[in-house]
Amino acid sequence: MKTKATCPYCGVGCGVLIEHDGRRITGVAGDPEHPANFGRLCTKGATLHLSARPETRLLYPELRAARGLARERVGWDTAIATAAERFAATIREHGPDSVAFYISGQLLTEDYYVFNKLVKGLIGTNNIDSNSRLCMSSAVAAYKQTLGADAPPCSYEDFAQTDCLLIAGANPSYAHPVAFRRIEDAKAARPEMKIIVVDPRRTDTAATADLHLAILPGTDIWLYNAMLNVLLWEGYVDNAFIREHTEGFEALRDHVRDVTPAIAAEVCGLGRRGAEDIVTAARWWGEAKAAMSLWCQGLNQSTHGTHNGTALIALSLATGKIGRPGCGPFSLTGQPNAMGGREVGGMANLMSGHRDLANPEHRAEVARLWGVEDVPSTPGLTAIELFDAAYDGRIKALWIACTNPAQSLPEQERVREALARCDFVVLQEAYCNTETAPFADLLLPAATWGEKEGTVTNSERRITRVHRALTPPGEARADWRIVCDFAHELGPRIGKEAARLFPYAVPSEIFAEHAASTAGRDLDITGLSYDLLDSAGPQQWPFPKAANVVDAANRTRLYADGRFPTADGRAHFVVPTQALTAERADARYPLHLTTGRLRDQWHGMSRSGKVARLYNHVDEARIEMHADDLALRGLKSGDLVHVRSRRGDVVLRAEASSEIRSGQAFIAMHWGGNSLNSAGANALTLRDFDPYSKQPELKHAAVQVEKAVLPFQALIMRGEPGAAGDEEGSGNDDAAPIEIAGKVTAGDLMANAAGLALERAAALAPWLERFSYASLALAGRDHPAVVLRIAHHQPIPPEWLAELDALLGLDDEHCLAYSDTRRGITKRARIDDGLLVGLRLTGETAAAGWLRDVLVERQPTADLRRWILAPLANPPEAAKTRGRIVCTCLNVSESDIAAAIAGGAGFDDLQAKLRCGTTCGSCVPQIRRLVAAGQRAA
C-alpha cells in the first residue's frame, strides 16, 4: 500500500509516498505529483522508512511521583489528570502567566491550532512559543517590517526564471537539497544565469557560485548597504516603483550614501578584490531583468537578524524586482511546518490568521471566533525569555512538545538548569531518549511521521494534506488529541468551559475552524478543505472562497499589483543597524565560530540518527579549521581539542578544512548529549537575541582552541554477522525484545541487526558523560554497527571496560584477546561466521581506522585474523579501506571517486560508471568539487 504524506525534515515540503503493509512502513518514494519535489528526495527523505523503527519510541505515559525518583508507567487517564491538576494548582496560586508551553515547527497545523487556542483562549496567557523562534522569526519580522505580512512572495518555480540569484546565509545544498536541485537545473538550462553566494565558508553551495562573497560573520548589512550604494550611483534603482509603491526610501538612501564598496569590503573582510566584487554583485543584480534573493539561518540567527533581512529585501524593493517571475526576496523555512505554526499564531507574539497581538481589534476578533471573553494583551515569553523565567522561578509548570530544548537552545548549561529548577515539566514526545527526556516529570507518547493526519505549509506557502499510514504504536496518541484531552480535564479545574472550546472529533474539524479564522486576511484559505486538497493536490495560499484550482498561477507569487498588506498599502524601507556580531573575537577568544548543518543529519538527530547510513558522510562531531590555524596551535587533523567560549567547554576532533578562512571555525549543530559527552555546539553559543524577532544569535560565538591532552584512548565497535540479503529495516519489529548481553540465536541477530545497533547505542549513551571525551555513532549500511570512541585523562578503570565488554558481548571466551598490563593496553575482538563483529582497542588504537572499515564493510577475516590485534596504522594488504562515503544512496566512497578521477574520469563518466549522484543528487556538488580538485592536481 502507498499513502501520501510529506517529508518531516526541512521546509521544502517534499511530497512522499509511504510504502507499508498496514502494520509497518517498508519503504518511501518521492511523490511525482507533488509540485515541491516532483518525485525527488534527498538522502534524509529517501531513508525515512529506515527511521520508522520501534527502538527508542515512547510507547506509554510515564510519571514520577517526586524529583529524584524514577518515572513509572501510568495510564492516560492518570497522566492527563495529573497534568491538569498540577497546571490548575499552579494557575490558581500564581496566575496563568506562571505556566508556559514550548512547541515545535514539526507539529502539524491542526496540532499547532489547538495548542494556541488552549494557551491563549482557555488558560489566558500568551506564554506559548515554538522552536521556530530559533529558526524563522527574524525572517518573519523582516517581512512584516517591509512588506507588511509574514508571506514569502516567491515560489520554487522562480528559480528557473531568475537571471540573478543571490543566496545569503544559506547552504541549500545541504539544508534544502531538493530545492537546490532545482537551482542546479536552472543553471544548467541557462548558463548565463548568475549565482552569487554570501557565506563565510566555501560550502558546496558557494562552490557552485559565479561569485562567492566570503564575508566575516555578522557583516551582512554592510554588504547589502554597499550594493544599494552602487545601485543608486549607477542608476539601477526603479524610481517609479519606489515613488508609487514604497515609503521610507529617502532615509535609507541617505543612510547608505557613505557606505561605499571600499568601506564595506574592509568591514566585511573581503580582501584586496572585495570592493570590485561588491560592485560586480550589485551590477549583476541591477542589470538582471529578474533578480531574487534566498536566505536562511545565516541571516536569521543574529542579534540583528531582522535588519539583515530588511537590508536584503531593500535590494528587491529599490529595483522594483518583486511580484514578477524570477523576482523577490525568498526566505527558506527551516522546519517542515514552521509556516503552518505562524499561520495559526502559535508563538508568543502572534495571533491566529496573521493577526497582530498588539492590535485590540485583532484580539477581539479572535476572542469572538473562539467564543471567549478576551485574549490577553500582554506579549508572552519567547523562547530565551521563557527558559530564563523557568531558571529564575517565574515559570512553575512547563509543557514541551515535539522539540528538544536540552540540545537545541543556546547556553545549554543554563537551559538544563532551568529545566531542573522548574517545578513540573511535561514532555510530549515520540522518542523516549531525547536529551530533554531526563528532565520530564511526565512523559506523554505522541504519534510521529507516518502516524499523523493533518496539513503542513512549506516555504512557498503551499499547503499539503498529510495522510496517516499506520496507527501509532503502543498507547501513543496524535498531538492534537493529547491537547484536547488535557483541555477537557483542565477547564473545569480553572472554571472554564473546555468542552465547548474543544469539540473536535477529527482533525478536519480543526482545519475547518482554522480556515474560517483566516477570512479576509492576507493568507485567506476559506476556499480550502481536506476534500479539495485530496482531489486537487497541494495548494498555495491565499485561497479564498472565490478561488478556483484552475487559477493557481495567480497565487504563484505575491504583490504583482504593487499593493502590500500594510496600513498604507505600500512597502516600507527600513534603516538598519550597523552592528556586527554580539560577541567580538579578542586575544583570549580569537576565533569566529559559526554553526550549521550537515548534509545527511537533521536537527538533534532523534530521527535521522536512527539511520546508520546517514553517518557515513560524517561519523563524528568535529571542529573544522583552516590548516594554518591548526599549525599555529601545534595541531593536526585528527587531534582532540578543547573548544572554549565564555559559556562552556567541549572536546571535539579537529579537522583541517579548505572551506574556512583563517581566524574562523565551524561546528555542526546536530551533535548533543546522545552522541557526545557534552552538549555540543550549543554549550558554546550565546543567548543574546534580536530586539524585534527575539531570535538568538546561534550562528556565532568567539572561541579559543587548544590541544586536549587525553592520552588514554579506546575504540569500541559492535555489529552483527547478519545474512546475505538482510537489509536495514527488514527485521521483525514484532519480535520479543533481545537481551543485549544474553544468549541469542543467530536468527535473532540476523533479523534484528538494525534494532540491536539502536538498542546498543541507547544503552551506551549514558556512559558518554563518564569520559573526558566520548563520541557515539552508528556505522554501516545494511548491517549497522555501533561505534564508541573514548579519550580520557587517566587510565580507564578495568571494571568500566568489563562492564562495556559485557554490554556488547565482548566478554565471550571465544573472543580474541591481548593484554599488556604494564603499558595499559588491552584488546578484544569477536569474530562470528568469519566476520569481525566486535572490537575493543584500549591504550593503543593505531589500527582503528582500517579495522572500522573491516567491520563495517564486512570483509572476511581469514587473511586478516593475525593482524587484527596488531598495532598497525597502515592496513595489511588483505584489508580494503574505503574512507568517507560521498554518495549515501549508492554507497560510493571518496576513494572510489578519487581512483576513477585519477584514471581520467570526469563528472559524466563518474555518473555513468559509479552512478554516484544519480539518485537523490545531494552529493552532486561534492562530486563536482572532487573532479575540479583532481583536474587542478593533474
Residue pairs with C-beta under 8 A, 6 or more apart in sequence:
1 19
1 20
1 21
1 22
1 469
2 17
2 18
2 19
2 20
2 29
3 17
3 18
3 20
3 450
3 467
3 468
3 469
4 15
4 16
4 17
4 18
4 31
4 465
4 466
4 467
5 15
5 16
5 17
5 18
5 449
5 450
5 466
5 467
5 469
6 13
6 14
6 15
6 16
6 34
6 336
6 456
6 458
6 464
6 466
7 13
7 14
7 15
7 16
7 41
7 44
7 45
7 48
7 336
8 48
8 106
8 336
8 448
8 449
8 607
9 42
9 44
9 45
9 336
9 602
9 608
10 175
10 176
10 333
10 334
10 335
10 336
10 602
11 176
11 332
11 333
11 334
11 335
11 336
11 338
11 339
11 458
11 459
12 36
12 37
12 176
12 178
12 179
12 332
12 458
12 459
13 36
13 37
13 336
13 456
13 457
13 458
13 459
13 460
13 462
13 464
13 538
14 30
14 31
14 34
14 36
14 37
14 40
14 41
14 42
14 45
14 178
15 30
15 31
15 33
15 34
15 36
15 37
15 464
15 538
16 28
16 29
16 30
16 31
16 41
16 45
16 48
17 28
17 29
17 30
17 31
18 25
18 28
18 48
18 49
18 450
18 469
19 25
19 26
19 27
19 28
19 29
19 49
20 26
20 450
20 469
20 470
22 470
23 470
24 52
24 470
24 733
25 48
25 49
25 52
25 450
25 469
25 470
26 49
26 729
27 49
28 41
28 45
28 46
28 47
28 48
28 49
29 39
29 41
30 37
30 38
30 39
30 40
30 41
30 45
30 46
31 37
31 39
32 38
32 39
33 537
34 464
34 537
34 538
35 156
35 462
35 537
35 538
36 156
36 178
36 458
36 460
36 462
36 464
36 538
37 178
40 178
40 181
40 920
40 921
41 178
41 920
42 177
42 178
42 920
42 921
42 922
43 177
43 599
43 600
43 614
43 617
43 888
43 889
43 920
43 922
43 923
44 600
44 601
44 602
44 608
44 614
45 178
45 920
46 889
46 919
46 920
47 611
47 613
47 614
47 888
48 449
48 450
49 729
50 610
50 611
50 613
50 728
50 729
50 754
51 449
51 607
51 608
51 610
51 611
52 449
52 450
52 729
53 610
53 729
53 733
53 754
53 755
53 758
54 473
54 733
54 755
55 610
55 755
55 758
55 759
55 762
56 431
56 432
56 433
56 606
56 610
56 758
56 762
57 430
57 431
57 432
57 445
57 473
57 474
57 476
58 429
58 430
58 431
58 432
58 437
58 443
58 444
58 445
58 446
58 474
58 476
59 432
59 445
59 473
59 474
59 475
59 476
60 73
60 74
60 445
60 474
60 475
61 73
61 74
61 75
61 76
61 78
61 79
61 442
61 443
61 444
61 445
61 475
62 71
62 72
62 73
62 74
62 442
62 443
63 71
63 72
63 74
63 78
63 79
63 82
63 441
63 442
63 443
64 70
64 71
64 72
64 441
64 442
65 72
67 441
71 440
71 441
71 442
71 443
74 82
76 475
76 477
76 485
79 442
79 444
80 482
80 485
80 486
80 489
81 489
82 442
83 399
83 426
83 442
83 444
83 486
83 489
83 490
84 486
84 489
84 490
84 493
85 493
86 397
86 424
87 99
87 123
87 397
87 399
87 424
87 490
88 490
88 493
88 494
90 98
90 99
90 396
90 397
90 423
90 424
91 98
91 99
91 123
91 494
92 494
94 396
96 123
96 124
96 125
96 127
96 376
97 125
97 127
97 378
97 394
98 394
98 395
98 396
98 397
99 123
99 125
99 127
99 395
99 396
99 397
99 398
99 399
100 125
100 127
100 128
100 129
100 380
100 381
100 386
100 389
100 390
100 395
100 397
100 398
100 399
101 115
101 118
101 119
101 127
101 128
101 129
101 398
101 399
101 400
101 401
102 128
102 129
102 130
102 131
102 383
102 386
102 398
102 399
102 400
102 401
102 403
102 405
103 111
103 112
103 115
103 128
103 129
103 130
103 131
103 341
103 346
103 400
103 401
103 402
103 403
104 130
104 131
104 132
104 335
104 341
104 401
104 402
104 403
105 130
105 131
105 132
105 135
105 136
105 333
105 334
105 335
105 336
105 337
105 338
105 341
106 335
106 336
106 337
106 402
106 403
107 115
107 337
107 340
107 341
107 346
107 401
107 402
107 479
108 337
108 340
108 452
108 453
108 454
108 455
108 456
108 466
108 479
108 480
108 507
109 337
109 340
109 341
109 343
109 344
109 454
109 455
109 456
109 457
109 463
109 511
109 514
110 454
110 455
110 480
110 507
110 510
110 511
110 514
111 401
111 402
111 454
111 478
111 479
111 480
111 483
112 130
112 337
112 340
112 341
112 344
112 346
113 344
113 346
113 352
113 480
113 510
113 511
113 513
113 514
114 480
114 483
114 484
114 487
114 502
114 504
114 510
115 128
115 346
115 401
115 483
116 128
116 344
116 345
116 346
116 352
117 370
117 501
117 502
118 483
118 486
118 487
118 502
119 125
119 126
119 127
119 128
119 380
120 126
120 128
120 345
120 351
120 366
120 375
120 376
121 366
121 367
121 370
121 372
121 375
121 501
122 372
122 487
122 490
122 491
122 494
122 496
122 498
122 501
122 502
123 490
123 494
124 376
125 376
125 380
126 348
126 349
126 357
126 376
126 378
126 379
126 380
127 348
127 380
127 381
127 386
127 395
128 346
128 347
128 348
128 380
129 347
129 348
129 380
129 381
129 382
129 383
129 386
130 338
130 341
130 346
130 347
130 383
130 403
131 335
131 383
131 403
131 405
131 408
132 334
132 335
132 338
132 341
132 342
132 347
133 347
133 348
133 382
133 383
133 384
133 693
133 694
133 695
134 301
134 383
134 408
134 409
134 695
134 696
134 698
135 297
135 300
135 333
135 334
135 335
135 338
135 695
136 300
136 331
136 333
136 334
136 335
136 338
136 342
137 300
137 305
137 347
137 382
137 690
137 693
137 694
137 695
138 299
138 300
138 301
138 302
138 305
138 306
138 308
138 309
138 690
138 692
138 693
138 695
139 295
139 299
139 300
139 305
139 309
139 331
140 150
140 342
140 693
141 305
141 306
141 309
141 690
141 692
141 693
142 305
142 306
142 307
142 308
142 309
142 310
142 312
142 313
142 331
142 693
143 149
143 150
143 151
143 152
143 309
143 313
143 329
143 331
144 150
145 306
145 310
145 572
145 574
145 692
146 309
146 310
146 313
146 314
146 317
146 571
146 572
146 573
146 574
147 153
147 313
147 559
147 564
147 565
147 566
147 571
148 522
148 564
148 565
148 566
148 571
148 572
149 354
149 522
149 523
149 564
149 565
150 342
150 354
151 354
151 461
151 522
151 523
151 558
151 565
152 329
152 330
152 331
152 459
152 460
152 461
153 322
153 323
153 328
153 329
153 330
153 557
153 558
153 559
154 292
154 327
154 328
154 329
154 330
154 460
154 557
155 460
155 461
155 540
155 556
155 557
156 179
156 182
156 459
156 460
157 556
158 290
158 292
158 325
158 326
158 327
158 328
158 330
158 557
159 165
159 179
159 182
159 183
159 185
159 186
160 182
160 185
160 186
160 189
160 326
161 290
161 325
161 326
162 186
162 193
162 288
162 290
162 291
162 292
162 326
162 327
163 190
163 192
163 193
163 194
163 288
163 289
163 290
163 291
163 326
164 193
164 194
164 195
164 196
164 284
164 285
164 287
164 288
164 290
164 291
164 292
165 183
165 186
165 193
165 194
165 195
165 196
165 291
165 292
165 293
165 294
166 196
166 198
166 281
166 285
166 291
166 292
166 293
166 294
166 312
166 315
167 195
167 196
167 197
167 198
167 199
167 205
167 209
167 293
167 294
167 295
168 197
168 198
168 199
168 220
168 293
168 294
168 295
168 298
168 299
168 312
169 198
169 199
169 220
169 295
169 296
169 297
169 298
169 299
169 300
169 308
169 699
170 176
170 199
170 205
170 294
170 295
170 296
170 297
170 298
170 299
170 332
171 199
171 201
171 203
171 204
171 205
171 206
171 296
171 298
171 596
171 597
172 179
172 180
172 183
172 205
172 294
172 296
172 332
173 180
173 203
173 204
173 205
173 208
173 599
173 922
173 925
174 203
174 204
174 205
174 596
174 597
174 598
174 599
174 922
175 296
175 297
175 332
175 334
175 596
175 597
176 296
176 332
176 459
177 599
177 920
177 921
177 922
178 920
179 332
179 459
180 205
180 925
181 921
181 924
183 195
184 208
184 921
184 924
186 193
187 193
187 195
187 208
194 210
194 211
194 284
194 288
195 208
195 209
195 210
195 211
196 209
196 210
196 211
196 212
196 213
196 281
196 284
196 285
197 203
197 205
197 206
197 208
197 209
197 211
197 212
197 213
198 213
198 215
198 220
198 223
198 298
199 205
199 206
199 212
199 213
199 214
199 215
199 298
200 214
200 215
200 216
200 217
200 592
200 594
200 660
200 661
200 664
201 214
201 594
201 596
201 659
201 660
201 664
201 666
202 212
202 214
202 658
202 659
202 660
203 659
204 599
204 925
204 926
204 929
205 925
206 212
206 214
207 925
207 928
207 929
208 925
208 928
210 284
211 277
211 280
211 281
211 284
213 223
213 268
213 270
213 277
213 278
213 281
214 269
214 270
214 661
215 223
215 268
215 269
215 270
216 267
216 268
216 269
216 580
216 592
217 581
217 592
217 594
217 664
217 699
217 700
218 302
218 304
218 579
218 580
218 581
218 582
218 700
219 264
219 267
219 268
219 269
219 580
220 298
220 299
220 302
220 308
220 311
220 312
221 304
221 307
221 308
221 311
221 576
221 577
221 578
221 579
222 259
222 263
222 264
222 267
222 268
222 578
223 264
223 268
223 278
224 311
224 312
224 314
224 315
225 255
225 256
225 259
225 264
225 311
225 576
226 256
226 259
226 260
226 261
226 263
226 264
226 265
226 278
226 282
227 278
227 281
227 282
227 285
227 315
228 252
228 256
228 259
228 282
228 311
228 314
228 315
228 318
229 256
229 257
229 259
229 260
229 261
229 264
229 282
230 236
230 261
230 278
230 279
230 282
230 283
230 286
231 237
231 282
231 285
231 286
231 315
231 318
231 319
232 253
232 256
232 257
232 318
234 282
234 283
234 286
236 282
236 283
236 285
236 286
236 287
236 319
237 318
237 319
238 318
238 319
238 320
238 321
240 320
241 317
241 319
241 320
241 562
242 249
242 317
242 318
242 320
244 562
245 320
245 562
245 563
245 564
245 570
245 571
246 317
246 570
246 571
246 572
246 573
247 568
247 570
247 571
247 572
247 573
248 572
248 573
248 574
248 575
249 317
249 318
249 573
251 573
251 575
252 314
252 573
252 574
252 575
255 575
255 576
260 275
261 274
261 275
261 276
261 278
261 279
261 282
262 275
264 270
264 274
264 275
264 278
265 271
265 274
265 275
265 277
265 278
266 274
267 580
268 274
270 277
270 278
284 291
285 291
285 315
285 319
286 319
288 321
289 326
290 321
290 324
290 325
290 326
290 327
291 315
291 316
291 319
291 321
291 326
291 327
292 316
292 321
292 326
292 327
292 328
292 329
292 330
293 312
293 313
293 315
293 316
293 328
293 329
293 330
294 330
294 331
294 332
295 308
295 309
295 312
295 329
295 330
295 331
295 332
296 331
296 332
296 334
297 334
297 596
297 698
297 699
298 596
298 699
299 305
299 308
299 309
299 312
300 308
300 309
300 331
300 693
300 695
301 695
301 696
301 697
301 698
301 699
302 308
302 581
302 582
302 690
302 695
302 697
302 699
302 700
303 579
303 581
303 582
303 688
303 689
303 690
303 691
303 697
304 576
304 577
304 579
304 690
305 690
305 693
305 695
305 697
306 690
306 691
306 692
306 693
307 574
307 576
307 577
308 576
309 329
309 331
310 573
310 574
310 576
311 574
311 576
312 329
313 329
314 573
314 574
315 321
315 329
316 322
316 327
316 328
316 329
317 571
317 573
318 573
321 327
321 328
322 328
322 329
322 559
322 571
323 557
323 558
323 559
323 560
323 561
323 562
324 557
324 560
325 557
327 557
328 557
328 559
330 459
331 459
332 459
333 339
333 458
333 459
336 456
336 458
337 456
337 457
339 456
339 457
339 458
339 459
339 461
340 455
340 456
340 457
340 463
341 347
342 350
342 354
343 353
343 354
343 457
343 514
343 518
343 523
344 352
344 353
344 514
344 517
345 351
345 352
345 353
345 354
345 355
345 357
345 366
347 382
348 379
348 380
348 381
348 382
348 386
348 694
349 357
349 379
349 380
349 382
349 694
350 357
351 357
351 362
351 363
351 366
351 375
352 366
352 369
352 514
352 517
352 518
353 366
353 517
353 518
353 519
353 521
353 523
354 518
354 521
354 522
354 523
355 362
355 363
355 365
355 366
355 521
356 362
357 363
357 375
357 377
357 379
358 377
358 379
360 377
363 374
363 375
363 377
364 374
366 375
366 517
367 373
367 374
367 375
369 513
369 516
369 517
370 501
371 500
371 501
372 501
380 386
381 389
381 395
382 689
382 694
383 405
383 409
383 694
383 696
384 409
384 410
384 687
384 689
384 694
384 696
385 694
386 395
386 398
387 405
387 409
387 414
387 415
387 418
387 419
388 418
388 687
389 395
390 398
390 418
390 419
390 421
390 422
391 414
391 417
391 418
391 421
393 421
395 422
396 422
396 423
396 424
397 422
397 423
397 424
397 425
397 426
398 419
398 422
398 424
398 425
398 426
399 426
399 428
400 425
400 426
400 427
400 428
400 429
400 436
400 440
401 427
401 428
401 429
401 446
401 479
402 428
402 429
402 430
402 446
402 479
403 436
404 434
404 435
404 436
404 603
404 604
404 606
404 672
405 415
405 419
405 436
406 412
406 415
406 416
406 419
406 434
406 435
406 436
406 438
406 439
406 672
406 673
406 679
407 434
407 435
407 436
407 604
407 672
407 673
407 679
407 680
407 682
408 603
408 604
408 669
408 682
409 415
409 682
409 687
409 696
410 682
410 685
410 686
410 687
410 696
410 697
410 698
411 647
411 648
411 682
411 685
411 686
411 687
412 648
412 679
412 682
412 683
413 647
413 648
413 679
413 683
414 687
416 439
416 679
419 425
419 436
419 439
420 439
424 441
424 442
425 439
425 440
425 441
425 442
426 440
426 441
426 442
426 444
427 434
427 436
427 437
427 439
427 440
427 442
427 443
427 444
428 444
428 446
428 479
428 482
429 436
429 437
429 443
429 444
429 445
429 446
430 445
430 446
430 447
430 448
430 476
430 606
431 437
431 448
431 606
431 607
432 443
433 606
433 674
433 762
433 765
434 604
434 606
434 674
435 604
435 672
435 673
435 674
435 679
437 443
444 477
444 482
445 472
445 474
445 475
445 476
445 477
446 472
446 476
446 477
446 478
446 479
446 482
447 472
447 476
447 477
447 478
447 479
448 472
448 476
448 607
449 607
450 468
450 469
450 470
451 468
451 469
451 470
451 471
451 472
451 473
451 476
451 478
452 466
452 468
452 478
452 479
453 466
453 467
453 468
453 478
453 507
454 465
454 466
454 480
454 507
454 510
454 511
455 463
455 464
455 465
455 466
455 511
455 533
456 463
456 464
456 466
457 463
457 464
457 541
458 464
460 540
461 523
461 540
461 541
461 555
462 538
462 539
462 540
463 525
463 528
463 533
463 538
463 539
463 540
463 541
463 543
464 533
464 538
465 530
465 533
465 534
465 538
472 478
477 485
478 507
480 504
480 507
480 510
483 502
484 502
484 504
487 498
487 501
487 502
488 498
488 499
488 502
489 498
490 496
490 498
491 497
491 498
491 499
491 501
492 498
503 509
504 510
508 529
508 530
511 529
511 530
512 529
515 525
515 526
515 528
515 529
516 526
518 524
518 525
518 526
519 526
519 544
522 542
522 565
523 541
523 542
524 541
524 542
524 543
524 544
525 541
525 542
525 543
525 544
526 543
526 544
526 545
527 543
527 544
527 545
527 546
527 547
528 539
528 541
528 543
532 539
532 549
533 539
536 549
539 549
539 552
539 555
540 552
540 555
540 556
541 555
542 555
543 555
547 555
559 571
563 569
564 570
564 571
566 572
581 592
581 697
581 700
581 702
582 686
582 688
582 697
582 700
583 589
583 646
583 686
583 688
583 697
583 700
583 701
583 702
584 702
585 591
585 592
585 663
585 702
586 702
588 704
589 644
589 645
589 646
589 702
589 703
589 704
590 663
590 702
590 704
591 625
591 629
591 663
591 664
591 665
591 702
591 703
591 704
591 705
592 663
592 664
592 665
592 700
592 702
593 623
593 643
593 645
593 664
593 665
593 666
593 667
593 681
593 684
593 700
593 701
593 702
593 703
594 664
594 665
594 666
594 699
594 700
595 666
595 667
595 668
595 669
595 681
595 685
595 698
595 699
595 700
596 666
596 668
596 669
596 699
597 668
597 669
597 670
598 617
598 618
598 668
598 670
599 617
599 618
599 922
599 923
600 608
600 614
600 615
600 616
600 617
600 618
600 888
600 922
601 608
601 609
601 614
601 615
601 618
601 668
601 670
602 608
602 670
603 670
604 670
604 672
604 674
605 670
605 671
605 672
605 674
605 675
606 674
608 614
608 670
609 615
609 670
609 674
609 675
609 778
610 758
611 728
611 778
612 728
612 754
612 757
612 778
612 779
612 780
612 781
612 784
612 785
613 728
613 780
613 781
613 885
613 888
613 891
614 888
615 777
615 778
615 779
616 779
616 780
616 781
616 884
616 885
616 888
616 891
617 884
617 885
617 886
617 888
618 668
618 884
619 777
619 779
619 787
620 653
620 775
620 777
620 789
621 652
621 653
621 667
621 668
621 671
621 675
621 676
621 680
621 775
622 652
622 653
622 654
622 655
622 667
622 668
623 641
623 643
623 652
623 653
623 654
623 655
623 665
623 666
623 667
623 705
624 655
624 656
624 657
624 659
624 660
624 665
624 666
624 667
625 654
625 655
625 656
625 657
625 660
625 664
625 665
625 666
625 705
626 656
626 657
626 660
626 661
626 662
626 663
626 664
627 656
627 658
628 662
629 662
629 663
629 665
629 705
630 636
630 637
630 639
630 654
630 656
633 641
633 705
633 706
633 707
634 707
635 641
635 654
635 705
635 707
636 654
636 656
637 654
637 655
637 656
638 653
638 654
638 655
639 653
639 654
639 707
639 708
640 651
640 652
640 653
640 654
640 707
640 708
640 710
640 773
640 791
641 651
641 652
641 653
641 654
641 705
641 706
641 707
641 708
642 649
642 650
642 651
642 705
642 706
642 707
642 708
643 649
643 650
643 651
643 652
643 665
643 667
643 684
643 703
643 704
643 705
644 684
644 703
644 704
644 705
644 706
645 683
645 684
645 685
645 686
645 701
645 702
645 703
646 686
646 702
647 683
647 684
647 685
647 686
647 701
648 678
648 679
648 683
648 684
649 678
649 683
650 676
650 678
650 679
650 680
650 681
650 683
650 684
651 677
651 678
651 708
651 710
651 772
651 773
651 791
652 667
652 676
653 775
654 705
657 666
659 666
660 666
665 703
665 705
667 680
667 681
667 684
668 681
669 680
669 681
669 682
669 698
670 680
671 680
671 681
672 679
672 680
672 682
673 679
673 680
673 765
673 768
673 769
674 761
674 765
674 768
674 776
675 765
675 768
675 775
675 776
675 777
676 768
676 774
676 775
676 776
677 768
677 769
677 770
677 771
677 772
677 773
677 774
677 775
682 698
684 701
684 703
685 696
685 697
685 698
685 700
685 701
686 696
686 697
686 701
687 696
688 696
688 697
689 695
689 696
689 697
690 696
690 697
708 772
708 773
708 791
709 793
710 772
710 773
710 791
710 792
710 793
711 791
711 793
712 791
712 792
712 793
712 794
712 795
712 796
712 824
712 843
713 789
713 790
713 791
713 792
713 842
713 843
713 845
714 788
714 789
714 790
714 791
714 792
714 796
714 801
714 840
714 841
714 842
714 843
714 845
715 787
715 788
715 789
715 790
715 839
715 840
715 841
715 845
715 848
715 851
715 852
716 787
716 788
716 790
716 804
716 808
716 810
716 839
716 840
716 841
717 779
717 785
717 786
717 787
717 788
717 838
717 839
717 840
717 851
717 852
717 855
718 757
718 760
718 785
718 786
718 808
718 809
718 810
718 830
718 837
718 838
718 839
719 753
719 757
719 780
719 783
719 784
719 785
719 786
719 837
719 838
719 855
719 856
719 858
720 749
720 750
720 753
720 756
720 757
720 783
720 785
720 832
720 837
721 746
721 749
721 750
721 783
721 832
721 833
721 835
721 837
722 749
722 750
722 753
722 782
722 783
722 858
723 750
726 750
726 751
726 753
726 782
726 783
727 782
728 753
728 754
728 781
728 782
728 783
728 784
729 754
731 751
731 752
731 753
731 754
731 755
732 751
732 752
733 755
735 748
735 751
735 752
738 744
738 748
738 752
738 755
738 756
738 759
740 756
740 759
740 760
740 763
740 807
740 808
740 809
741 806
741 807
741 808
741 809
746 833
749 756
753 783
753 784
754 784
757 778
757 780
757 784
757 785
757 786
758 778
758 784
760 786
760 807
760 808
761 776
761 778
761 786
763 807
764 776
764 786
764 788
764 804
764 807
765 776
767 774
767 788
767 804
768 774
768 775
768 776
770 800
771 790
771 791
771 792
771 796
772 791
772 792
772 793
773 789
773 790
773 791
773 792
774 788
774 789
774 790
774 791
775 788
775 789
776 786
776 787
776 788
776 789
777 786
777 787
778 784
778 785
778 786
778 787
779 785
779 786
779 787
779 852
779 855
779 856
780 856
781 891
783 858
785 837
785 855
785 856
786 808
787 852
788 804
790 796
795 824
796 842
801 826
801 840
801 842
802 811
804 810
804 840
805 811
805 828
805 840
808 838
808 840
809 830
809 838
810 828
810 830
810 838
810 839
810 840
812 830
814 830
815 828
815 829
815 830
815 838
816 827
816 828
816 829
816 830
816 831
816 865
816 868
816 869
817 826
817 827
817 828
817 829
817 869
818 825
818 826
818 827
818 828
818 869
819 825
819 826
819 827
820 826
820 843
823 843
823 844
824 842
824 843
825 842
825 843
825 844
826 840
826 842
826 843
827 839
827 840
827 841
827 842
827 844
827 869
828 838
828 839
828 840
829 836
829 838
829 839
829 840
829 868
829 869
830 836
830 837
830 838
830 839
831 837
831 861
831 865
834 860
834 861
834 862
835 855
835 858
835 859
835 860
835 861
836 851
836 854
836 855
836 859
836 861
836 864
836 868
837 855
839 851
839 855
839 868
841 847
841 848
841 851
844 871
846 871
846 872
846 873
847 867
847 868
847 870
847 871
847 872
847 873
847 875
849 873
849 875
849 881
850 872
850 874
850 875
850 879
850 881
851 868
853 859
853 875
853 879
853 880
853 881
853 882
853 883
854 861
854 864
854 868
854 879
857 880
857 882
859 879
859 880
861 868
863 876
863 878
864 876
864 878
864 879
867 876
867 878
867 879
875 881
881 895
882 893
882 895
882 896
883 893
883 894
883 895
884 893
884 894
885 891
885 892
885 893
885 894
886 892
886 893
886 894
886 897
886 916
886 923
886 926
886 927
886 930
887 914
887 915
887 916
887 917
887 919
887 923
887 927
888 922
888 923
889 919
889 920
889 922
889 923
890 914
890 915
890 916
890 918
890 919
892 914
892 915
892 916
892 923
894 930
896 914
896 916
897 910
897 914
897 916
897 927
897 930
898 930
898 934
900 909
900 910
900 913
900 914
901 910
901 930
901 931
901 934
902 934
905 913
906 931
907 927
907 928
907 931
910 916
910 917
910 927
910 931
911 917
911 918
916 923
916 927
917 923
917 924
917 927
